[in-house]
Amino acid sequence: MKILAVCIGSAERLPGKSYKTGIYKHPISGSVLIDSEGLVGDAICNRKHHGGVDQAVYLEGSLTLDWWSTELGRPVEPGAFGENIVIGGLDNSIVSVGDRFIACDLVLEATSARIPCATFAARMGDPGFVKRYTKAARPGIYCRVIKGGTIAAGIPVEHLPYGGEKVTMPEMIATFGKVLAPRDRDRYLAAPIHYKLRDILNAQAGA
């Protein structure tokens, strides 16, 4: 595997909307530094739902983007989904929480699935895209930064699967907002999931 594209964006206004978003990402030709908060210079406008230490970097696999290109009948270019990094040869559906991606000094750890929102639907020009994306069960991957580093397109990537019980990206998007059975909740909590989801599941356990 290798990095096919590194993408960053600036704050831009969505057509017909009053707010600005950082979802418009574009590949860059040079290198970029990634620290604990993500790619230096990348715009994150809505800090309530985006960014932060447990979703500092958003990954897409090239095999998943190829699938979407076929599904949509048009090319899905790097950055089109708002992702920061496209990894060649990766299928999002095989990734689990706790999987690590190593590129030179950079170490990323998967924490959660990308959950589609109205901004994403507007970006895609399809009011029904939230349902379509959820049904497809191929969500993008949010990661925390275990170790920062400088990356660029073309750098090799090592994918290290999580050693514990799996919580896959398709499962995460399918169970989003639902009350989990006790055994599934324990399995989720045993994995290095996003801290916001951990708080929700701990609250469920104490209810």
C-alpha positions in Angstrom: 0.0 0.0 0.0 1.0 3.6 -0.5 -0.4 7.1 -0.1 -2.0 8.1 -3.4 -3.1 11.6 -2.4 -2.8 14.0 0.5 -5.6 16.5 0.6 -6.3 19.7 2.5 -8.9 22.4 2.2 -9.8 26.0 3.1 -13.0 27.4 4.4 -15.5 27.7 1.6 -19.2 28.4 1.5 -21.6 25.7 0.2 -24.0 26.8 -2.5 -27.2 27.9 -0.9 -25.9 27.7 2.6 -24.9 30.5 5.0 -22.1 28.7 6.7 -18.5 27.8 5.6 -17.1 24.3 5.5 -13.8 22.6 5.2 -15.2 19.7 3.2 -13.7 20.9 -0.1 -10.4 19.1 0.0 -7.8 19.1 -2.9 -4.7 17.1 -3.4 -1.4 18.9 -2.8 1.8 18.2 -4.6 4.2 18.7 -1.7 4.6 17.3 1.8 2.5 18.2 4.9 3.0 17.9 8.6 0.5 16.0 10.7 0.4 16.7 14.4 -2.1 15.6 17.1 -4.8 17.8 15.7 -4.4 16.7 12.0 -2.9 18.2 8.9 -1.3 21.5 9.5 -3.0 24.1 7.3 -6.2 22.1 6.8 -9.5 24.0 7.5 -11.9 22.6 10.1 -14.9 24.9 10.5 -17.3 23.0 12.7 -15.3 21.9 15.7 -18.3 20.4 17.4 -18.6 17.6 14.9 -15.3 17.6 13.1 -11.6 17.5 14.0 -10.3 16.9 17.5 -7.8 14.4 18.7 -9.8 11.3 18.0 -10.8 12.3 14.4 -7.7 14.2 13.5 -7.2 12.5 10.2 -9.8 11.2 7.7 -8.8 8.3 5.5 -10.3 6.8 2.4 -9.2 3.6 0.6 -8.7 3.8 -3.2 -10.7 0.6 -3.6 -13.7 2.2 -1.9 -13.5 5.3 -4.0 -13.3 3.1 -7.1 -16.5 1.4 -6.0 -18.2 4.8 -5.5 -17.0 5.9 -9.0 -18.8 2.9 -10.4 -21.9 3.4 -8.2 -22.2 7.1 -9.1 -21.3 6.7 -12.7 -18.6 9.3 -12.6 -15.0 9.6 -11.2 -14.6 10.3 -7.5 -11.5 12.3 -7.4 -9.2 12.4 -4.3 -10.6 14.8 -1.7 -14.2 14.6 -3.1 -15.5 13.1 0.2 -13.6 15.5 2.3 -10.8 13.0 3.1 -7.3 14.0 4.0 -5.5 10.8 2.8 -6.2 8.3 0.1 -4.5 5.0 0.6 -3.9 2.8 -2.5 -5.2 -0.8 -2.3 -7.3 -0.2 0.8 -10.9 -1.3 1.1 -12.6 0.7 3.9 -14.9 -2.3 4.8 -12.0 -4.4 6.1 -10.8 -1.7 8.6 -11.5 -2.1 12.3 -11.1 0.2 15.3 -7.6 0.0 16.5 -6.0 -0.8 13.1 -2.9 1.3 12.6 -1.5 2.9 9.5 2.2 3.6 9.5 3.9 5.9 6.9 7.5 6.8 7.7 7.3 8.4 11.2 3.5 8.9 11.1 1.4 6.4 13.0 -2.4 6.7 12.8 -5.0 4.6 14.7 -8.6 4.1 13.5 -11.1 5.3 16.0 -14.5 5.5 14.3 -16.4 5.5 11.0 -17.3 8.6 9.1 -21.0 9.3 9.7 -22.6 11.3 6.8 -24.3 14.6 7.4 -26.3 17.3 5.5 -23.1 19.1 4.6 -21.8 15.9 2.9 -25.1 15.5 1.0 -24.9 19.1 -0.1 -21.3 18.7 -1.2 -22.4 15.6 -3.3 -25.4 17.5 -4.7 -27.8 14.7 -3.6 -30.3 15.3 -0.7 -30.6 11.5 -0.4 -26.9 10.8 -0.1 -26.9 10.4 3.7 -29.1 7.3 3.3 -27.2 6.1 0.3 -23.9 6.4 2.0 -25.1 4.6 5.1 -26.7 1.8 3.1 -23.5 1.3 1.2 -21.7 0.3 4.4 -18.3 1.5 3.2 -17.7 4.5 5.5 -14.5 6.5 5.6 -12.1 6.1 8.6 -11.4 8.6 11.3 -8.0 8.3 13.0 -6.1 9.6 16.0 -2.5 10.5 15.6 -0.3 8.2 17.7 2.9 9.7 16.4 3.1 12.8 14.1 5.1 13.1 11.0 5.5 14.6 7.5 3.9 12.8 4.6 3.4 13.1 0.9 1.9 11.2 -2.0 3.9 8.1 -3.0 5.0 7.2 0.5 4.5 3.5 1.4 1.9 2.6 4.1 1.9 -0.4 6.4 -1.6 -1.5 7.6 -1.4 -3.3 11.0 -4.8 -4.9 12.0 -6.0 -4.6 15.6 -5.2 -7.6 17.7 -8.3 -7.6 19.8 -12.0 -8.4 19.0 -13.0 -6.5 15.9 -15.3 -3.5 15.6 -15.4 -2.9 11.9 -16.2 0.3 10.1 -19.4 -1.2 8.5 -20.6 -2.3 11.9 -19.9 1.2 13.4 -22.0 3.0 10.8 -24.8 0.4 11.1 -25.0 0.8 14.9 -24.6 4.6 15.0 -27.2 6.1 17.4 -28.5 2.7 18.6 -28.4 1.1 22.0 -26.0 -1.9 21.9 -26.6 -5.2 23.5 -24.3 -5.6 26.6 -21.9 -8.0 24.9 -21.5 -5.7 21.9 -21.1 -2.7 24.2 -18.3 -4.5 26.1 -16.6 -5.3 22.8 -16.8 -1.7 21.6 -15.5 -0.4 24.9 -12.6 -2.9 24.8 -11.4 -1.4 21.5 -9.7 2.1 21.3 -12.9 3.8 20.0 -13.5 7.6 19.7 -13.8 9.2 23.1 -17.3 10.6 22.4 -18.6 7.2 21.5 -16.9 5.8 24.6 -18.8 8.4 26.8 -22.1 7.4 25.2 -21.6 3.7 25.7 -20.4 4.2 29.3 -23.6 6.2 29.9 -25.7 3.3 28.4 -23.9 0.9 30.8 -24.7 3.0 33.8 -28.4 3.6 32.8 
